[in-house]
Amino acid sequence: MDILLIQPPVHDFYLTQKRTIPYGLACIASALKSEGFDTQIFDALSTHKSKILLWPENFLYLNEFYGRNDISPFALFHFYKHFGYSFQHIGKIARDSRPFLIGISSLFTAYSEQALMTAQITKQWHPHCKIVMGGHHPTHFPKEVLSHPDVDFVIRGEGETSMPMLAKALKTKKDLKDIPGIAFKTDDNDFFIRPPSILNNLDDFPLPDISSIHKRFYRRNGQKGLVITASRGCPLKCSYCSMANDQWTYRKKSISRIIDEIADGLGNEESAFIDFEDENISLDRRWFLELLDQINHHFSDRHLELRSMNGLYPSSLDKDIIVAMKQAGFSALNLSVGTFSSQQQARFMRKDLSTILPEIIQLAKQNHMPTTAYIIAAAPYQLPFESVDDLLTLFSMQTVIGLSIFYPSPGSEDYNQLIKEQLLPKDFSLMRGSVIPISHTTTRIQSLTLLRLTRMINFAQSLIYNNKKVPEPCSCNDVSLNPLDDRQIIGEKLLSFFLYDGIIRGVEKDGLIYQHKTDDHLIHYFLNNFKVPK
């Protein structure tokens, strides 16, 4: 083998398996193969293996929130795990493959330590290889990544052009400085760093090579699982998103190219779950409608379940688009809302969606498409009571709520502002929502309260959706619950207790009921304004 591309393992409290297909590596693998390089992908996440780890020392402040294992439907996190194959196994793969170049994906700053550990172990087992790292994290932190002794190169930005050029230069011992996006350590212990590489025409590159992706692992409900990006970049300027930078221009693939990619990914399969991971696939109305029409035309004899899990901008949707999405195979709508607070909308640089959103949710309901509306809480200067208002507003619209706790995204306007105000977490591993990284105008205990209230609301919403009644308030009276009961029954009892006294409870595996730490003022405000839709 010439080149081995690796998706590293992940350390976290949870992992969303259906969103870990290594699509970016598949795009780079096809570019390398088109230039004659024998290339394979090793996806360390394509296994159900996981191992419980001790919490890192800098996570121990979470013990008061996550310390007890809750078996109820309102549980958050407890076990911190290594998801994926072991580092030793990765090292053996590198040794046995004997590539001259190993590319390691480092997409998220919170997981950058595992990417660097992957570099370290591959060099231990295969010391003569060169290691290049790419992805969002090294794009923004090339010096920090190159300071690791086992990383030889960084490719910043999009790697389809740069990786083949690097491979050729290493083979022919040519100068590296003309490679787009390249960064490396110089002989005088300085750094040579080029601006990120941005592809102009997305159709100029071969279809993603999915031949070495573990297809059986990524099946969903018996269907083949695929990821596709029909566009890259985003023209919106949301303050929390690193894609708001002007360099990430909004570029779309041609409709015929996307259809070819779907057909290639499907092969002979009769059905598939396809997630379009675009930042904003529906912004160009004419192009999106044509894409949906062509998907329906070419694949009407297949059973496609389509989603856009990164989120859809509600203002870009209307009746015609939603009907076309349903006909093409979209099964649900993930809607990017942000907040309804006018002050916070101004900070986020988002438009007011309070008028259009109920219409979109109603149109989706008429087309038998469930919705999930995503909001952000705990951003700097964001007020917790406004986040409760967001939850109550969405509950009245009868949609599932996705609450994302704010975390700093390198390259975003918010990230830069946090640096100026000295509010940035001190460690890369804290750049994730699950650890509640920012405690500012919304404190950590308030963030955790908001998360648990979201679980409560979504549970009540599910009862209403299934034509069941939200339980009447009922006193707990220090009773125990049978841990063998269905989680639905446990949830209904805990919800009735909460509506009675405002205490959010958990249940241990022996049936012992205990009280979660919450913010009493937020709970009181919530209960005073909570109304079950008629």
VEXDREN-2710 file (C-alpha; in Angstrom, 1 decimal):
% VEXDREN-2710
k/r/px/py/pz
1/MET/0.0/0.0/0.0
2/ASP/1.2/3.5/-0.8
3/ILE/-1.1/5.6/1.5
4/LEU/-3.2/4.8/4.5
5/LEU/-5.9/7.2/5.6
6/ILE/-7.1/6.9/9.2
7/GLN/-10.2/8.1/11.0
8/PRO/-9.1/8.0/14.7
9/PRO/-11.1/6.8/17.7
10/VAL/-13.0/9.2/19.9
11/HIS/-13.2/9.7/23.6
12/ASP/-16.5/11.2/24.8
13/PHE/-19.7/10.4/26.7
14/TYR/-21.6/9.5/23.6
15/LEU/-21.1/8.9/19.8
16/THR/-23.6/9.3/17.0
17/GLN/-22.7/6.3/14.9
18/LYS/-24.7/7.3/11.8
19/ARG/-22.7/10.5/11.4
20/THR/-19.2/9.1/11.5
21/ILE/-19.0/7.8/7.9
22/PRO/-15.5/9.1/6.8
23/TYR/-16.8/10.9/3.7
24/GLY/-13.9/13.4/3.6
25/LEU/-11.4/10.6/3.6
26/ALA/-13.3/8.9/0.8
27/CYS/-13.1/12.1/-1.3
28/ILE/-9.3/12.3/-0.7
29/ALA/-8.8/8.5/-1.4
30/SER/-10.5/8.8/-4.8
31/ALA/-8.2/11.8/-5.7
32/LEU/-5.2/9.8/-4.7
33/LYS/-6.2/6.7/-6.6
34/SER/-6.9/8.8/-9.7
35/GLU/-3.2/9.8/-9.6
36/GLY/-2.1/6.1/-9.3
37/PHE/-1.6/5.8/-5.6
38/ASP/-2.7/2.5/-3.9
39/THR/-4.8/4.0/-1.1
40/GLN/-6.9/2.5/1.7
41/ILE/-9.0/3.9/4.5
42/PHE/-8.9/2.5/8.0
43/ASP/-11.9/3.8/9.9
44/ALA/-11.2/3.2/13.6
45/LEU/-14.8/4.1/14.4
46/SER/-16.4/1.3/12.3
47/THR/-16.8/-1.0/15.2
48/HIS/-19.2/-1.4/18.1
49/LYS/-16.2/-1.8/20.4
50/SER/-16.0/0.7/23.3
51/LYS/-14.2/0.8/26.6
52/ILE/-15.2/2.8/29.7
53/LEU/-12.4/5.2/30.7
54/LEU/-11.7/7.2/33.8
55/TRP/-12.9/10.8/33.4
56/PRO/-10.0/13.1/32.5
57/GLU/-8.9/15.3/35.4
58/ASN/-10.1/18.5/33.8
59/PHE/-13.6/16.9/33.5
60/LEU/-14.0/16.2/37.2
61/TYR/-16.1/19.4/37.8
62/LEU/-18.9/17.4/36.0
63/ASN/-19.1/14.8/38.7
64/GLU/-21.8/16.7/40.5
65/PHE/-23.9/16.7/37.3
66/TYR/-23.1/13.3/35.7
67/GLY/-21.8/11.3/38.7
68/ARG/-24.8/9.0/39.2
69/ASN/-26.0/6.6/36.5
70/ASP/-29.6/7.4/35.6
71/ILE/-31.7/4.7/33.9
72/SER/-34.6/7.0/33.3
73/PRO/-35.6/8.7/30.0
74/PHE/-34.3/12.0/31.4
75/ALA/-30.7/10.8/31.8
76/LEU/-27.8/12.8/30.4
77/PHE/-24.3/11.3/30.6
78/HIS/-22.4/9.1/32.9
79/PHE/-19.8/6.8/31.3
80/TYR/-16.9/8.4/29.5
81/LYS/-15.7/5.9/26.8
82/HIS/-13.1/5.1/24.1
83/PHE/-15.2/4.6/21.0
84/GLY/-13.5/2.5/18.3
85/TYR/-10.6/0.2/17.8
86/SER/-7.6/0.5/20.2
87/PHE/-4.6/2.5/19.4
88/GLN/-2.5/-0.7/19.5
89/HIS/-4.7/-2.1/16.7
90/ILE/-4.3/1.0/14.7
91/GLY/-0.5/0.7/15.1
92/LYS/-0.6/-2.9/13.8
93/ILE/-2.6/-1.9/10.8
94/ALA/0.0/0.8/10.0
95/ARG/2.8/-1.7/10.4
96/ASP/1.2/-4.4/8.3
97/SER/0.1/-1.9/5.5
98/ARG/3.6/-0.4/5.3
99/PRO/2.5/2.9/3.6
100/PHE/5.1/5.6/2.9
101/LEU/2.4/8.2/3.8
102/ILE/-0.3/8.1/6.5
103/GLY/-3.1/10.7/6.5
104/ILE/-5.0/11.3/9.8
105/SER/-8.3/13.1/10.0
106/SER/-8.7/15.6/12.8
107/LEU/-12.1/17.1/12.3
108/PHE/-13.1/18.3/15.8
109/THR/-10.8/20.2/18.2
110/ALA/-12.3/18.3/21.2
111/TYR/-11.0/15.1/19.7
112/SER/-7.6/16.4/18.6
113/GLU/-5.8/14.5/21.4
114/GLN/-7.0/11.2/20.0
115/ALA/-5.8/12.2/16.5
116/LEU/-2.3/13.0/17.9
117/MET/-2.3/9.7/19.8
118/THR/-3.0/8.0/16.5
119/ALA/0.0/9.8/15.0
120/GLN/2.2/8.7/17.9
121/ILE/1.2/5.1/17.8
122/THR/1.5/4.8/14.0
123/LYS/5.0/6.2/14.1
124/GLN/5.9/3.7/16.9
125/TRP/4.7/0.8/14.8
126/HIS/5.8/2.1/11.4
127/PRO/8.7/4.7/12.1
128/HIS/9.7/5.2/8.5
129/CYS/6.4/6.6/7.3
130/LYS/5.5/10.3/6.9
131/ILE/2.4/11.5/8.7
132/VAL/0.1/14.3/7.5
133/MET/-2.9/15.6/9.4
134/GLY/-5.9/17.4/7.9
135/GLY/-9.3/18.6/9.0
136/HIS/-10.9/21.5/10.8
137/HIS/-8.5/21.4/13.8
138/PRO/-5.1/21.4/12.0
139/THR/-6.5/23.9/9.5
140/HIS/-6.9/26.4/12.4
141/PHE/-4.0/25.2/14.6
142/PRO/-1.2/24.2/12.2
143/LYS/1.6/25.2/14.6
144/GLU/0.2/23.4/17.6
145/VAL/-0.3/20.2/15.5
146/LEU/3.1/20.4/13.9
147/SER/4.7/20.9/17.3
148/HIS/3.8/17.2/18.0
149/PRO/7.0/15.3/17.2
150/ASP/5.2/12.6/15.1
151/VAL/3.3/14.9/12.7
152/ASP/5.4/15.8/9.6
153/PHE/2.9/17.8/7.6
154/VAL/-0.5/19.6/7.9
155/ILE/-2.9/20.2/5.0
156/ARG/-5.1/23.1/5.7
157/GLY/-8.6/23.3/4.1
158/GLU/-9.8/20.9/1.4
159/GLY/-7.4/18.1/0.6
160/GLU/-8.4/16.7/-2.8
161/THR/-5.7/18.7/-4.7
162/SER/-3.1/18.9/-1.9
163/MET/-2.8/15.3/-0.9
164/PRO/-1.9/13.9/-4.4
165/MET/0.6/16.8/-4.7
166/LEU/2.2/15.9/-1.4
167/ALA/2.4/12.3/-2.2
168/LYS/4.0/13.0/-5.6
169/ALA/6.5/15.5/-4.0
170/LEU/7.5/12.9/-1.4
171/LYS/8.1/10.3/-4.0
172/THR/10.1/12.6/-6.3
173/LYS/11.7/14.6/-3.5
174/LYS/10.5/17.8/-4.9
175/ASP/9.9/21.1/-3.1
176/LEU/6.7/21.2/-1.0
177/LYS/6.1/24.9/-0.8
178/ASP/3.9/25.1/-3.9
179/ILE/1.3/22.6/-2.5
180/PRO/-2.0/24.5/-1.6
181/GLY/-2.7/24.5/2.1
182/ILE/0.6/22.8/3.1
183/ALA/2.3/23.5/6.5
184/PHE/5.4/21.9/7.8
185/LYS/8.4/22.4/10.2
186/THR/11.4/24.0/8.5
187/ASP/15.0/23.0/9.2
188/ASP/15.6/26.1/11.4
189/ASN/12.6/25.0/13.7
190/ASP/10.3/27.6/12.2
191/PHE/7.0/26.9/10.4
192/PHE/6.1/27.2/6.7
193/ILE/2.3/27.7/6.6
194/ARG/0.2/28.4/3.5
195/PRO/-3.5/29.6/3.5
196/PRO/-6.2/26.9/3.5
197/SER/-6.8/25.2/0.1
198/ILE/-10.3/25.9/-1.3
199/LEU/-11.6/24.0/-4.3
200/ASN/-13.3/26.1/-7.0
201/ASN/-15.2/23.5/-9.0
202/LEU/-16.4/20.6/-7.0
203/ASP/-17.2/18.6/-10.2
204/ASP/-13.5/18.5/-11.2
205/PHE/-12.8/15.6/-8.8
206/PRO/-13.7/11.9/-9.0
207/LEU/-16.6/10.5/-7.0
208/PRO/-15.7/9.6/-3.4
209/ASP/-14.1/6.2/-3.1
210/ILE/-16.2/4.2/-0.7
211/SER/-14.6/0.8/-1.5
212/SER/-12.8/0.6/1.9
213/ILE/-15.6/2.0/4.1
214/HIS/-17.2/-0.6/6.4
215/LYS/-20.6/-0.7/4.7
216/ARG/-22.1/-3.3/7.0
217/PHE/-21.3/-1.3/10.1
218/TYR/-23.0/1.8/8.7
219/ARG/-26.3/0.1/7.8
220/ARG/-29.3/1.7/9.4
221/ASN/-32.5/-0.3/10.0
222/GLY/-31.3/-2.8/7.4
223/GLN/-30.6/-0.1/4.8
224/LYS/-27.3/0.9/3.4
225/GLY/-26.0/4.1/5.0
226/LEU/-24.5/6.9/2.8
227/VAL/-23.2/10.4/3.3
228/ILE/-23.2/13.0/0.5
229/THR/-22.4/16.7/0.4
230/ALA/-24.1/18.4/-2.5
231/SER/-22.5/21.7/-1.7
232/ARG/-19.7/23.2/0.5
233/GLY/-19.4/26.4/2.4
234/CYS/-22.2/28.7/3.5
235/PRO/-23.1/32.3/2.7
236/LEU/-24.7/32.9/6.2
237/LYS/-22.7/34.8/8.8
238/CYS/-23.7/33.0/12.0
239/SER/-21.4/34.1/14.8
240/TYR/-20.9/30.6/16.3
241/CYS/-20.0/28.9/13.0
242/SER/-16.5/28.7/11.5
243/MET/-18.1/28.4/8.1
244/ALA/-19.1/32.0/8.3
245/ASN/-15.6/33.0/7.3
246/ASP/-15.5/34.6/3.8
247/GLN/-12.9/32.1/2.6
248/TRP/-15.4/29.2/2.7
249/THR/-17.4/30.4/-0.3
250/TYR/-20.7/28.7/-1.1
251/ARG/-20.2/26.2/-3.9
252/LYS/-22.6/23.7/-5.4
253/LYS/-22.0/20.5/-7.3
254/SER/-23.9/20.1/-10.6
255/ILE/-27.1/18.1/-10.4
256/SER/-25.8/15.4/-12.7
257/ARG/-22.7/15.0/-10.5
258/ILE/-24.8/14.5/-7.4
259/ILE/-27.1/11.9/-9.2
260/ASP/-24.0/10.0/-10.3
261/GLU/-22.7/10.0/-6.7
262/ILE/-26.0/8.7/-5.3
263/ALA/-26.0/6.0/-8.0
264/ASP/-22.4/5.0/-7.3
265/GLY/-23.1/4.9/-3.6
266/LEU/-26.2/2.8/-4.0
267/GLY/-24.8/0.2/-6.3
268/ASN/-27.3/-2.7/-6.5
269/GLU/-29.0/-1.8/-3.2
270/GLU/-32.7/-1.4/-3.3
271/SER/-32.8/0.9/-0.3
272/ALA/-30.6/3.3/1.5
273/PHE/-30.5/6.0/4.2
274/ILE/-28.7/9.0/2.8
275/ASP/-27.6/12.0/4.9
276/PHE/-26.8/15.2/3.1
277/GLU/-24.2/16.8/5.3
278/ASP/-24.3/20.2/3.6
279/GLU/-24.1/23.3/5.8
280/ASN/-27.2/24.6/4.0
281/ILE/-28.5/22.4/1.1
282/SER/-31.7/24.3/0.6
283/LEU/-30.5/27.9/0.2
284/ASP/-30.6/28.0/-3.6
285/ARG/-34.2/27.3/-4.2
286/ARG/-34.1/26.6/-8.0
287/TRP/-31.1/24.3/-7.7
288/PHE/-32.5/22.4/-4.7
289/LEU/-35.9/21.9/-6.4
290/GLU/-34.1/20.6/-9.5
291/LEU/-32.0/18.2/-7.4
292/LEU/-35.1/16.9/-5.6
293/ASP/-36.9/16.4/-9.0
294/GLN/-33.9/14.5/-10.4
295/ILE/-33.6/12.3/-7.3
296/ASN/-37.3/11.4/-7.6
297/HIS/-36.9/10.8/-11.4
298/HIS/-33.8/8.6/-11.2
299/PHE/-34.5/6.7/-8.0
300/SER/-38.3/6.3/-7.7
301/ASP/-37.9/2.6/-7.9
302/ARG/-35.6/2.6/-4.9
303/HIS/-36.5/3.0/-1.3
304/LEU/-34.5/6.1/-0.2
305/GLU/-34.7/7.6/3.2
306/LEU/-33.2/11.1/2.9
307/ARG/-32.2/13.4/5.7
308/SER/-30.2/16.6/6.2
309/MET/-28.9/16.2/9.7
310/ASN/-26.7/19.3/9.7
311/GLY/-30.0/21.3/9.7
312/LEU/-32.1/23.2/7.2
313/TYR/-32.6/27.0/7.3
314/PRO/-36.4/27.4/7.8
315/SER/-36.6/30.6/5.7
316/SER/-35.3/28.7/2.7
317/LEU/-38.3/26.3/2.8
318/ASP/-41.8/26.6/1.5
319/LYS/-44.7/24.4/0.5
320/ASP/-43.4/23.5/-2.9
321/ILE/-40.0/22.5/-1.5
322/ILE/-41.4/20.5/1.4
323/VAL/-43.7/18.6/-1.0
324/ALA/-40.7/17.9/-3.3
325/MET/-38.6/16.8/-0.4
326/LYS/-41.3/14.3/0.6
327/GLN/-41.6/13.0/-2.9
328/ALA/-37.8/12.6/-3.2
329/GLY/-37.6/10.5/0.0
330/PHE/-37.0/13.0/2.9
331/SER/-38.5/11.4/6.0
332/ALA/-38.1/14.2/8.5
333/LEU/-36.9/17.8/8.8
334/ASN/-34.0/19.0/11.0
335/LEU/-34.5/22.7/11.4
336/SER/-31.8/25.2/12.4
337/VAL/-33.5/27.8/14.6
338/GLY/-30.9/29.2/17.0
339/THR/-33.2/31.2/19.3
340/PHE/-36.3/33.4/19.3
341/SER/-34.7/36.1/21.5
342/SER/-34.2/39.2/19.5
343/GLN/-31.1/40.3/21.5
344/GLN/-29.5/36.9/21.0
345/GLN/-30.5/36.7/17.4
346/ALA/-28.5/39.9/16.9
347/ARG/-25.5/38.4/18.7
348/PHE/-25.8/35.2/16.7
349/MET/-26.3/37.2/13.5
350/ARG/-29.4/35.2/12.8
351/LYS/-32.8/36.3/11.4
352/ASP/-36.1/36.1/13.4
353/LEU/-37.8/32.8/12.5
354/SER/-40.8/33.1/14.8
355/THR/-43.2/33.8/11.9
356/ILE/-42.0/31.3/9.4
357/LEU/-41.2/28.4/11.7
358/PRO/-44.8/27.5/12.7
359/GLU/-45.8/27.5/9.0
360/ILE/-42.9/25.1/8.1
361/ILE/-43.7/22.8/11.0
362/GLN/-47.3/22.7/10.0
363/LEU/-46.4/22.0/6.3
364/ALA/-44.1/19.2/7.4
365/LYS/-46.9/17.7/9.5
366/GLN/-49.3/17.8/6.6
367/ASN/-46.8/15.8/4.6
368/HIS/-46.3/13.3/7.4
369/MET/-42.7/14.5/8.1
370/PRO/-41.8/14.9/11.8
371/THR/-39.6/17.9/12.7
372/THR/-36.8/18.6/15.1
373/ALA/-36.0/22.2/15.8
374/TYR/-32.5/23.0/17.1
375/ILE/-31.7/25.8/19.4
376/ILE/-28.5/27.0/21.2
377/ALA/-28.2/27.8/24.8
378/ALA/-25.5/28.9/27.2
379/ALA/-23.6/31.1/24.7
380/PRO/-21.8/34.1/26.1
381/TYR/-24.2/36.8/27.2
382/GLN/-27.2/34.6/26.5
383/LEU/-29.8/34.6/29.3
384/PRO/-31.1/31.3/30.6
385/PHE/-34.7/32.5/31.0
386/GLU/-34.7/33.4/27.3
387/SER/-33.6/29.8/26.6
388/VAL/-36.6/28.5/28.7
389/ASP/-38.8/30.8/26.6
390/ASP/-37.3/29.1/23.5
391/LEU/-38.2/25.7/24.9
392/LEU/-41.7/26.6/25.7
393/THR/-42.2/28.3/22.3
394/LEU/-41.1/25.2/20.5
395/PHE/-43.2/22.9/22.7
396/SER/-46.3/25.0/21.7
397/MET/-45.4/24.4/18.1
398/GLN/-45.4/20.6/18.7
399/THR/-42.0/19.8/17.4
400/VAL/-39.2/17.8/18.9
401/ILE/-36.5/20.0/20.4
402/GLY/-32.8/19.7/19.9
403/LEU/-31.0/21.7/22.5
404/SER/-27.3/22.3/21.7
405/ILE/-25.1/23.7/24.5
406/PHE/-22.8/26.3/23.0
407/TYR/-19.2/25.4/22.5
408/PRO/-16.5/27.5/20.9
409/SER/-15.8/26.6/17.3
410/PRO/-12.3/27.7/16.2
411/GLY/-12.4/30.2/13.4
412/SER/-15.9/31.5/14.4
413/GLU/-16.5/35.1/15.4
414/ASP/-17.7/33.9/18.8
415/TYR/-14.4/32.0/19.3
416/ASN/-12.4/35.1/18.5
417/GLN/-14.5/37.1/20.9
418/LEU/-14.0/34.6/23.7
419/ILE/-10.3/34.9/23.3
420/LYS/-10.5/38.7/23.6
421/GLU/-12.7/38.4/26.8
422/GLN/-10.5/35.6/28.3
423/LEU/-13.5/33.3/28.5
424/LEU/-12.1/30.5/26.3
425/PRO/-11.6/27.1/28.0
426/LYS/-8.0/26.4/28.7
427/ASP/-7.9/23.0/27.1
428/PHE/-8.8/21.8/23.6
429/SER/-10.7/18.8/25.0
430/LEU/-13.2/21.2/26.6
431/MET/-14.4/22.5/23.2
432/ARG/-17.6/20.3/23.3
433/GLY/-21.1/20.8/24.4
434/SER/-21.2/17.7/26.6
435/VAL/-18.8/19.3/29.2
436/ILE/-20.7/22.6/29.4
437/PRO/-17.5/24.6/28.5
438/ILE/-18.8/28.1/29.1
439/SER/-20.2/29.3/32.4
440/HIS/-21.1/32.9/31.9
441/THR/-24.5/34.6/31.9
442/THR/-25.9/31.1/31.8
443/THR/-24.2/29.1/34.5
444/ARG/-23.4/25.4/34.3
445/ILE/-26.1/24.4/36.7
446/GLN/-28.6/26.4/34.5
447/SER/-27.3/24.7/31.3
448/LEU/-27.8/21.3/32.9
449/THR/-31.3/22.4/34.0
450/LEU/-32.1/23.4/30.4
451/LEU/-30.9/20.1/29.1
452/ARG/-33.1/18.1/31.5
453/LEU/-36.1/20.3/30.9
454/THR/-35.6/19.6/27.2
455/ARG/-35.7/15.8/27.9
456/MET/-38.9/16.4/29.9
457/ILE/-40.6/18.4/27.2
458/ASN/-39.6/16.0/24.4
459/PHE/-41.0/13.1/26.5
460/ALA/-44.3/15.0/27.0
461/GLN/-44.3/15.7/23.3
462/SER/-43.9/12.0/22.5
463/LEU/-46.9/11.2/24.7
464/ILE/-49.0/13.8/22.8
465/TYR/-47.8/12.6/19.4
466/ASN/-48.9/9.0/20.3
467/ASN/-52.3/10.2/21.5
468/LYS/-51.5/9.8/25.1
469/LYS/-52.2/12.2/27.9
470/VAL/-49.5/14.1/29.8
471/PRO/-49.7/12.6/33.3
472/GLU/-51.4/14.6/36.1
473/PRO/-49.2/16.0/38.9
474/CYS/-48.6/13.4/41.6
475/SER/-46.6/13.3/44.8
476/CYS/-43.5/11.2/44.9
477/ASN/-43.9/10.2/48.6
478/ASP/-40.3/8.8/48.6
479/VAL/-41.4/5.7/46.8
480/SER/-39.1/3.4/44.8
481/LEU/-39.5/2.5/41.2
482/ASN/-39.2/-1.0/39.8
483/PRO/-36.1/-0.8/37.6
484/LEU/-37.5/-3.6/35.5
485/ASP/-40.4/-1.4/34.5
486/ASP/-40.5/-0.1/30.9
487/ARG/-38.6/3.2/30.6
488/GLN/-41.8/4.7/29.3
489/ILE/-43.6/3.9/32.6
490/ILE/-40.7/5.2/34.6
491/GLY/-40.7/8.4/32.6
492/GLU/-44.4/9.0/33.0
493/LYS/-44.1/8.6/36.8
494/LEU/-41.1/10.9/37.0
495/LEU/-42.8/13.5/34.9
496/SER/-45.9/13.4/37.1
497/PHE/-43.7/13.9/40.2
498/PHE/-41.9/16.9/38.5
499/LEU/-45.2/18.6/37.6
500/TYR/-46.2/18.2/41.2
501/ASP/-43.2/19.6/43.0
502/GLY/-40.7/20.9/40.4
503/ILE/-38.0/18.3/41.3
504/ILE/-36.2/16.6/38.4
505/ARG/-35.4/13.1/39.5
506/GLY/-33.2/10.2/38.3
507/VAL/-33.4/6.5/39.0
508/GLU/-30.5/4.2/39.8
509/LYS/-30.4/0.7/38.5
510/ASP/-31.7/-0.7/41.8
511/GLY/-34.8/1.5/41.6
512/LEU/-33.6/4.2/44.0
513/ILE/-35.0/7.6/43.1
514/TYR/-32.7/10.6/43.6
515/GLN/-32.8/14.3/43.0
516/HIS/-30.8/15.9/40.2
517/LYS/-29.1/19.3/40.9
518/THR/-31.1/22.0/39.1
519/ASP/-31.6/25.7/39.2
520/ASP/-34.8/26.4/41.2
521/HIS/-35.5/29.8/39.6
522/LEU/-35.5/28.3/36.1
523/ILE/-37.7/25.4/37.2
524/HIS/-40.2/27.8/38.8
525/TYR/-40.2/30.0/35.7
526/PHE/-40.8/27.0/33.5
527/LEU/-43.6/25.5/35.5
528/ASN/-45.4/28.9/35.7
529/ASN/-45.4/29.1/31.9
530/PHE/-45.8/25.4/30.9
531/LYS/-49.1/24.7/29.2
532/VAL/-50.0/21.4/27.5
533/PRO/-51.2/22.1/23.9
534/LYS/-54.9/21.2/23.4
END
